[in-house]
Amino acid sequence: MPLTCRGRVRGQEPSRGDVDDALGKFSLTLIDTLDTLVVLNKTKEFEEAVKKVIKDVNLDNDIVVSVFETNIRVLGGLLGGHSVAIMLKDKGEHMQWYNGELLHMAKELGYKLLPAFNTTSGLPYPRVNLKFGVRHPEARTGTETDTCTACAGTLILEFAALSRFTGTSIFEEYARKALDFIWEKRQRSSNLVGVTINIHTGDWVRKDSGVGAGIDSYYEYLLKAYVLLGDDSFLERFNTHYDAIMKYISQPPLLLDVHIHKPMLNARTWMDSLLAFFPGLQVLKGDIRPAIETHEMLYQVIKKHNFLPEAFTTDFRVHWAQHPLRPEFAESTYFLYKATGDPYYLEVGKTLIENLNKYARVPCGFAAMKDVRTGSHEDRMDSFFLAEMFKYLYLLFADKEDMIFDIEDYIFTTEAHLLPLWLSTTNQTISKKNTTTEYTELDDSNFDWTCPNTQILFPNDPMFAQSIREPLKNVVDKSCPRSISRAEESLGSGPKPPLRARDFMASNPEHLEILKKMGVSLIHLKDGRVQLVQHAVQAASSLDAEDGLRFMQEMIELSSQQQKEQQLPPRAVQIVSHPFFGRVVLTAGPAQFGMDLSKHKSGTRGFVAAIKPYNGCSEITNPEAVKEKIALMQRGQCMFAEKARNIQKAGAIGGIVIDDNEGSSSDTAPLFQMAGDGKNTDDITIPMLFLFNKEGNIILDAIREYEAVEVLLSDKAKDRDLEMENMDQKLSENDSHKQNSEEASSASQDVGAVSEEPEEGESSDISDPDSLSPAQADTDSISTSDQDSSIPGPGEADASEPACTQGDEQPQEQQTETESDSKVNWDNKVQPMESILADWNEDIEAFEMMEKDEL
């Protein structure tokens, strides 16, 4: 824990869920780092560390651990430590006292992991109790049914090495049986495997397939098992899978997950950072070109964010922003440098080291990044950082004379532990007969390269790798423009653009003059948005026309970027006072500042009051009428954030901005979002919502008729106020019922289906520039969705497709509006609960699967 400067002991710190399954009170980081010390030529420190492990580490703990993590980190660490210990002992200078103590501990741990394999399939349980195994009453595990493919398929190197070192064959046998079972369960038509599998039946639970999380090291261990053990069946299996990967998953430079039964169909639109190991595996395979391409794409992402985000989209935006200092990219960089000798990869390594020292280094180590966009830290330094990252970066820059042993005599496990290649001819208790069947003839010349060398691996040309990288050097910036700082602009060699899209203000006369010079005209639309159109022939010169084209491209990209990054779901304004009682729910646009109603499920409830001045752009003159109420104000004259600050100062508990465009409605216009003013808006703590003119008039009409009108601002509609409704019904049952029906009917029309925004041009029609540049705008800043008012997620909507109706996005509103007539509806059409559940069952399963994917 590098921020609090202490070790993380399981049970003494708050649980982090599955992440803590790697911790077993067995000095994880110490064991995982043993062979790293020898690679770094720290032989004295290594000797002391081995003595500490032998003296202090206890493996007989009543604790449930991950079989996968314990195998690759602890068993692998002990075996790697043993490998370099006997190497040092043979050299005659160090470790002369060593008598295989680490190997004895490894064997003890191996036996503690074996109970996990007590399944009919041979696939191990994902967790095991180090003291009680799996089936024991006190084990607290053994109820799981699923495991990931990598979890069951990343055992063969450590278990086979343990068998070869000790002469005890059972470990290698168990690991082989698990690999055989996965191979037999592959999808036969695509030759792909899924992410998770049932350990009892062998059924695929998650049927998506890729080379990242959940599958990654299964492929790695098939190839490396061939290298270490010399068994041709492992190579043939790997080649079969590799052919499928390159056919379906590889979309250079991307690697996208697909469905195993429909491999031409992408399973998701984002990639996880664990796939960064794959270029290194491709180097080991001998397929250099796609390795260079994917590695270069990943490097461009790193240059944009300083680190590789845990997941990023196909257009290179952050999907999951964490970065736990993963080493896979450094691993691939090392292998590519070894294969090509291209000094470019030394520069890549230098960038990694500089970023680590600049952004991750803290007084007690290196802290994981909680968010690569903000640079915030997490109190976490996983053992793999020292086991792998340090090792690969040191080896990248090390010359042969810097090493005290020949690294080529060893193979790296997935945790970068060193296993000697001479194990292939030692204690061969397992027959090497080919048990793999039903191979297809594969048209892949790479398969001839089972023992490659640099003379035939790629053309003997120092420019070879560069020629492959060159077309990809801007692949990320083309998809997602990098924001350039003022300092970078001033250092740039090219001429400075006369106007950048992010600086543009529609109300600035100088900016309008620059637009005119560039041949760009500005048209104000009825709904308050602004349309920009460029005619190159109207530009003052050809250079000005080029600037205008660049400005338009920037504006479109900026608009698209802000819609994807800042898009928020719609909110609800619910009238809860007499005689509405929650039946009227109005669709409201959210604000990108103030209270986040999605995190305050109870919402904000209060009576409404109009402020003076009604635009809210100066100090409120009727604070006594606004205090402890929800303020109503009109759009226009100033920034939304300024309005919010003024009403908050007057004591309001929330605010509703009503559009000043006469007749505007959520029926016909895309949902608006109120943007900030480009400054820090943390001082705004009240909720702010936006209503179109038609919806706003419903509240204003209610005030005129009933004076005291109470509303609820929330992320979605709540149940009606039944207690107040019943009380009111006793007073005036008939009148109330009639009024409620009329209001419900009115509300139903007001918040009805939203149609798609009509097309008004292709590349030239964009959203209000004020909303695209909130930092500089001097009028109301509004972000709009120019495709669909139901606010789909990024990449989920297409302007050419029919619009989603409001009923798709907000079923709660429709329900509350018609609830008073529910008896009639159910009497007319009674549907058994079993039928409903049957209809929903498939959807429920799909949502659960999506939730698992996100977790």
KADAFEN-V951069 format. One record per backbone hydrogen bond with DSSP energy under -0.5 kcal/mol. NH is the residue of the N-H (numbers start at 0). CO is the residue of the C=O. E is the energy in kcal/mol with one decimal. If there is no record, write none. Layout:
NH & CO & E
NH & CO & E
This chain:
4 & 0 & -1.2
5 & 0 & -1.4
8 & 6 & -0.7
9 & 7 & -0.5
10 & 12 & -0.5
11 & 8 & -2.0
12 & 8 & -0.8
18 & 15 & -0.9
19 & 16 & -1.6
20 & 17 & -2.0
21 & 18 & -1.2
22 & 19 & -1.8
30 & 26 & -2.2
31 & 27 & -2.7
32 & 28 & -1.1
33 & 30 & -1.2
36 & 32 & -1.5
36 & 33 & -0.7
37 & 33 & -0.8
38 & 34 & -2.0
39 & 35 & -2.3
40 & 37 & -1.8
41 & 36 & -3.6
42 & 40 & -0.8
45 & 41 & -2.1
46 & 42 & -2.3
47 & 43 & -2.2
48 & 44 & -2.5
49 & 45 & -2.6
50 & 46 & -1.8
51 & 47 & -2.0
52 & 48 & -2.4
53 & 49 & -2.6
54 & 50 & -2.3
55 & 51 & -3.1
56 & 51 & -0.5
56 & 52 & -1.6
60 & 58 & -1.1
62 & 60 & -2.0
64 & 62 & -0.5
64 & 127 & -2.6
65 & 20 & -2.5
66 & 125 & -2.4
67 & 125 & -0.5
69 & 65 & -2.3
70 & 66 & -2.0
71 & 67 & -2.5
72 & 68 & -2.4
73 & 68 & -0.6
73 & 69 & -1.1
74 & 69 & -2.6
75 & 70 & -2.1
76 & 72 & -0.7
77 & 73 & -2.8
78 & 74 & -2.3
79 & 75 & -2.8
80 & 76 & -2.5
81 & 77 & -2.3
82 & 78 & -2.5
83 & 79 & -2.1
84 & 80 & -2.0
85 & 81 & -2.4
86 & 82 & -1.3
87 & 83 & -2.4
88 & 84 & -2.3
89 & 85 & -2.1
90 & 86 & -1.3
91 & 87 & -0.7
91 & 88 & -0.9
92 & 87 & -0.8
93 & 87 & -0.8
97 & 94 & -1.4
103 & 99 & -2.0
104 & 100 & -2.0
105 & 101 & -2.2
106 & 102 & -2.4
107 & 103 & -2.1
108 & 104 & -2.4
109 & 105 & -2.6
110 & 106 & -2.1
111 & 107 & -1.3
112 & 108 & -1.3
113 & 109 & -1.2
114 & 110 & -0.6
115 & 112 & -1.6
116 & 113 & -2.4
117 & 114 & -1.5
118 & 116 & -2.5
120 & 198 & -0.7
124 & 115 & -2.6
127 & 64 & -2.1
128 & 132 & -2.7
129 & 62 & -2.2
129 & 127 & -0.6
130 & 60 & -0.6
132 & 128 & -2.5
135 & 131 & -0.7
138 & 135 & -2.2
146 & 196 & -2.0
148 & 194 & -2.6
149 & 213 & -2.8
151 & 147 & -1.7
152 & 148 & -2.0
153 & 149 & -0.8
158 & 154 & -2.8
159 & 155 & -2.4
160 & 156 & -2.3
161 & 157 & -2.4
162 & 158 & -2.1
163 & 159 & -2.9
164 & 160 & -3.0
165 & 161 & -2.2
166 & 162 & -2.8
168 & 166 & -0.7
170 & 167 & -0.7
172 & 168 & -2.2
173 & 169 & -2.2
174 & 170 & -2.0
175 & 171 & -2.4
176 & 172 & -2.2
177 & 173 & -1.8
178 & 174 & -1.9
179 & 175 & -2.9
180 & 176 & -2.0
181 & 177 & -2.0
182 & 178 & -2.3
183 & 179 & -2.3
184 & 180 & -1.5
185 & 182 & -1.2
186 & 191 & -2.8
187 & 185 & -0.7
190 & 186 & -3.0
191 & 186 & -0.6
194 & 205 & -1.4
194 & 207 & -0.6
195 & 205 & -0.8
196 & 146 & -2.8
197 & 202 & -2.9
198 & 144 & -2.7
199 & 144 & -0.5
201 & 197 & -1.9
204 & 195 & -2.1
205 & 195 & -1.3
206 & 204 & -0.6
208 & 257 & -3.2
214 & 211 & -1.9
215 & 211 & -2.8
217 & 214 & -2.1
218 & 214 & -0.9
218 & 215 & -0.6
219 & 215 & -1.4
220 & 216 & -2.4
221 & 217 & -1.4
222 & 218 & -1.6
223 & 219 & -2.3
224 & 220 & -2.0
225 & 221 & -1.2
226 & 222 & -1.8
227 & 223 & -2.9
228 & 224 & -2.8
229 & 225 & -2.0
230 & 224 & -0.5
231 & 229 & -0.7
233 & 230 & -1.2
234 & 230 & -0.9
235 & 231 & -2.4
236 & 232 & -2.2
237 & 233 & -2.3
238 & 234 & -2.9
239 & 235 & -1.9
240 & 236 & -2.5
241 & 237 & -3.3
242 & 238 & -2.2
243 & 239 & -1.4
244 & 240 & -2.6
245 & 241 & -2.7
246 & 242 & -1.3
247 & 243 & -2.6
248 & 243 & -0.6
248 & 244 & -1.1
249 & 244 & -2.9
250 & 248 & -0.5
250 & 253 & -2.8
253 & 250 & -2.5
255 & 248 & -2.2
257 & 208 & -2.6
258 & 261 & -0.9
258 & 264 & -1.5
259 & 206 & -2.7
264 & 261 & -2.5
265 & 263 & -0.6
266 & 256 & -2.8
267 & 256 & -0.8
270 & 311 & -3.2
272 & 309 & -2.7
274 & 271 & -1.4
275 & 272 & -1.9
276 & 273 & -1.5
277 & 274 & -1.9
279 & 276 & -0.7
280 & 276 & -1.5
281 & 277 & -2.6
282 & 278 & -1.8
283 & 279 & -1.8
284 & 280 & -2.0
285 & 281 & -1.8
286 & 281 & -2.6
287 & 285 & -1.0
290 & 286 & -0.8
291 & 287 & -2.5
292 & 288 & -2.2
293 & 289 & -2.5
294 & 290 & -2.2
295 & 291 & -2.2
296 & 292 & -2.0
297 & 293 & -2.3
298 & 294 & -2.3
299 & 295 & -2.0
300 & 296 & -1.7
301 & 297 & -2.2
302 & 298 & -2.5
303 & 299 & -1.2
304 & 300 & -1.8
305 & 301 & -2.7
308 & 306 & -0.7
309 & 321 & -2.0
310 & 319 & -1.6
311 & 270 & -2.4
312 & 316 & -2.8
313 & 268 & -2.0
315 & 312 & -2.1
318 & 310 & -2.7
319 & 310 & -2.0
322 & 368 & -2.7
330 & 326 & -2.3
331 & 327 & -2.1
332 & 328 & -2.3
333 & 329 & -2.3
334 & 330 & -2.1
335 & 331 & -2.5
336 & 332 & -2.0
337 & 333 & -2.2
338 & 334 & -2.0
339 & 335 & -2.4
340 & 336 & -2.6
344 & 341 & -1.8
345 & 342 & -0.9
346 & 342 & -1.5
347 & 343 & -1.8
348 & 344 & -2.0
349 & 345 & -2.2
350 & 346 & -2.2
351 & 347 & -2.1
352 & 348 & -2.3
353 & 349 & -2.7
354 & 350 & -2.5
355 & 351 & -2.2
356 & 352 & -2.4
357 & 353 & -2.4
358 & 354 & -2.9
359 & 354 & -0.7
359 & 355 & -1.5
360 & 355 & -1.5
361 & 364 & -3.0
363 & 1 & -0.8
364 & 361 & -2.0
366 & 359 & -2.9
367 & 377 & -0.7
367 & 379 & -2.2
368 & 322 & -2.8
369 & 367 & -0.6
369 & 375 & -2.7
370 & 375 & -1.2
371 & 320 & -2.4
374 & 370 & -2.5
375 & 370 & -0.7
377 & 367 & -2.5
379 & 377 & -2.7
384 & 381 & -1.6
385 & 381 & -0.6
385 & 382 & -0.6
386 & 382 & -2.2
387 & 383 & -2.6
388 & 383 & -1.2
389 & 384 & -1.7
391 & 387 & -3.0
392 & 388 & -2.3
393 & 389 & -2.1
394 & 390 & -2.6
395 & 391 & -1.9
396 & 392 & -1.2
397 & 393 & -1.4
401 & 398 & -1.3
402 & 399 & -1.3
406 & 404 & -0.8
408 & 405 & -1.8
409 & 406 & -1.6
410 & 418 & -2.4
412 & 416 & -2.1
415 & 412 & -2.1
418 & 410 & -2.0
418 & 416 & -0.5
420 & 408 & -2.6
422 & 419 & -1.5
423 & 420 & -1.8
424 & 421 & -1.3
425 & 422 & -1.5
428 & 426 & -2.2
434 & 432 & -0.8
442 & 440 & -0.5
443 & 441 & -1.6
446 & 443 & -1.7
447 & 444 & -1.7
448 & 445 & -2.3
449 & 447 & -1.0
451 & 448 & -0.7
455 & 452 & -1.1
456 & 452 & -2.0
457 & 453 & -0.6
460 & 458 & -3.0
463 & 460 & -2.2
466 & 462 & -2.4
467 & 463 & -1.1
468 & 464 & -2.1
469 & 465 & -2.5
470 & 466 & -0.5
471 & 468 & -2.3
472 & 468 & -0.6
472 & 469 & -1.3
474 & 471 & -1.7
477 & 473 & -2.4
478 & 474 & -1.0
479 & 475 & -2.9
488 & 484 & -2.2
489 & 485 & -2.4
490 & 486 & -1.5
491 & 487 & -0.9
491 & 488 & -0.7
502 & 499 & -1.2
503 & 499 & -0.7
503 & 500 & -0.9
507 & 504 & -1.6
508 & 506 & -0.7
511 & 507 & -2.1
512 & 508 & -2.0
513 & 509 & -2.0
514 & 510 & -2.4
515 & 511 & -2.1
516 & 512 & -2.0
517 & 513 & -1.7
518 & 515 & -1.2
519 & 514 & -3.1
520 & 518 & -0.5
520 & 532 & -3.3
522 & 530 & -2.9
524 & 522 & -0.6
524 & 528 & -2.6
527 & 524 & -1.6
530 & 522 & -3.2
531 & 763 & -0.9
532 & 520 & -2.3
534 & 518 & -2.9
537 & 534 & -1.8
538 & 535 & -1.6
539 & 516 & -2.7
544 & 540 & -2.1
545 & 541 & -2.0
546 & 542 & -2.3
547 & 543 & -2.4
548 & 544 & -2.3
549 & 545 & -2.5
550 & 546 & -2.6
551 & 547 & -2.4
552 & 548 & -2.3
553 & 549 & -2.5
554 & 550 & -2.5
555 & 551 & -2.3
556 & 552 & -2.5
557 & 553 & -3.0
558 & 554 & -2.5
559 & 555 & -2.5
560 & 556 & -2.8
561 & 557 & -2.6
562 & 558 & -2.1
563 & 559 & -2.0
564 & 560 & -2.7
565 & 561 & -2.6
566 & 562 & -0.9
570 & 587 & -2.8
571 & 713 & -2.8
572 & 585 & -2.3
573 & 571 & -0.5
573 & 711 & -2.4
574 & 572 & -0.5
574 & 583 & -2.2
575 & 573 & -0.7
575 & 709 & -2.1
576 & 709 & -1.3
579 & 576 & -2.2
580 & 576 & -1.9
581 & 574 & -2.6
582 & 579 & -1.7
583 & 574 & -0.6
584 & 582 & -0.7
585 & 572 & -3.2
587 & 570 & -2.7
588 & 689 & -3.1
591 & 673 & -3.1
593 & 680 & -0.5
594 & 685 & -0.7
596 & 594 & -0.9
598 & 595 & -1.7
599 & 596 & -0.6
600 & 598 & -0.5
602 & 599 & -2.0
603 & 712 & -2.5
605 & 710 & -2.3
607 & 708 & -2.4
608 & 629 & -1.9
610 & 631 & -2.0
615 & 612 & -1.4
620 & 611 & -3.1
621 & 611 & -0.7
624 & 621 & -1.2
625 & 621 & -0.9
626 & 622 & -2.3
627 & 650 & -2.7
628 & 625 & -2.2
629 & 606 & -2.9
630 & 628 & -0.7
630 & 653 & -2.5
631 & 608 & -2.5
632 & 655 & -2.2
633 & 613 & -2.9
634 & 657 & -2.6
637 & 635 & -0.6
642 & 638 & -1.7
643 & 639 & -2.4
644 & 640 & -2.3
645 & 641 & -2.1
646 & 642 & -2.3
647 & 643 & -2.2
648 & 644 & -2.2
649 & 645 & -1.3
650 & 647 & -1.3
651 & 646 & -2.5
652 & 628 & -2.4
653 & 628 & -0.8
654 & 686 & -2.1
655 & 630 & -3.0
656 & 688 & -2.9
657 & 632 & -3.0
657 & 655 & -0.5
658 & 690 & -2.5
661 & 659 & -0.9
663 & 660 & -2.1
667 & 664 & -1.1
668 & 664 & -2.0
672 & 782 & -2.2
673 & 589 & -2.7
674 & 672 & -0.7
674 & 780 & -2.6
683 & 680 & -1.8
684 & 682 & -0.7
686 & 652 & -0.7
688 & 654 & -2.2
689 & 588 & -2.4
690 & 656 & -3.1
693 & 663 & -2.9
695 & 691 & -3.0
696 & 692 & -2.0
697 & 693 & -0.8
697 & 694 & -0.6
698 & 694 & -1.0
699 & 695 & -2.1
700 & 696 & -3.0
701 & 697 & -1.7
702 & 698 & -2.1
703 & 699 & -2.0
704 & 700 & -1.7
705 & 701 & -3.1
706 & 702 & -2.3
707 & 705 & -2.6
708 & 706 & -0.8
710 & 605 & -2.7
711 & 573 & -2.4
712 & 603 & -3.2
713 & 571 & -2.2
713 & 711 & -0.6
714 & 596 & -0.5
720 & 580 & -0.5
721 & 719 & -1.7
724 & 720 & -2.0
725 & 721 & -2.6
726 & 722 & -1.8
727 & 723 & -2.3
728 & 724 & -2.2
729 & 725 & -1.5
730 & 726 & -1.0
731 & 727 & -2.6
732 & 728 & -0.5
735 & 731 & -2.1
736 & 732 & -2.2
737 & 733 & -2.3
738 & 734 & -2.8
739 & 735 & -2.9
740 & 736 & -2.1
741 & 737 & -2.0
742 & 738 & -2.8
743 & 739 & -2.9
744 & 740 & -2.4
745 & 741 & -2.6
746 & 742 & -3.2
747 & 743 & -2.4
748 & 744 & -1.6
749 & 745 & -2.3
750 & 746 & -2.5
751 & 748 & -1.2
754 & 666 & -1.9
754 & 752 & -0.6
759 & 760 & -0.6
765 & 763 & -0.7
770 & 767 & -1.3
771 & 767 & -1.1
772 & 768 & -1.5
773 & 770 & -0.5
775 & 772 & -1.3
776 & 772 & -1.7
781 & 779 & -0.7
782 & 672 & -3.0
784 & 670 & -0.9
785 & 783 & -0.7
790 & 787 & -1.4
795 & 792 & -2.3
800 & 797 & -2.1
807 & 804 & -1.3
808 & 804 & -1.0
809 & 805 & -3.0
812 & 809 & -0.8
813 & 809 & -1.2
814 & 810 & -2.0
815 & 811 & -2.3
816 & 812 & -2.0
817 & 813 & -1.2
820 & 817 & -1.3
821 & 818 & -1.9
824 & 820 & -1.9
825 & 821 & -2.7
826 & 822 & -2.4
827 & 823 & -2.2
828 & 824 & -1.8
835 & 831 & -1.9
836 & 832 & -2.8
837 & 833 & -2.2
838 & 834 & -2.3
839 & 835 & -2.3
840 & 836 & -1.7
841 & 837 & -0.6
843 & 839 & -2.7
844 & 840 & -2.4
845 & 841 & -2.0
846 & 842 & -2.5
847 & 843 & -2.6
848 & 844 & -2.3
849 & 845 & -2.2
850 & 846 & -2.4
851 & 847 & -2.3
852 & 848 & -2.4
853 & 849 & -2.2
854 & 850 & -2.4
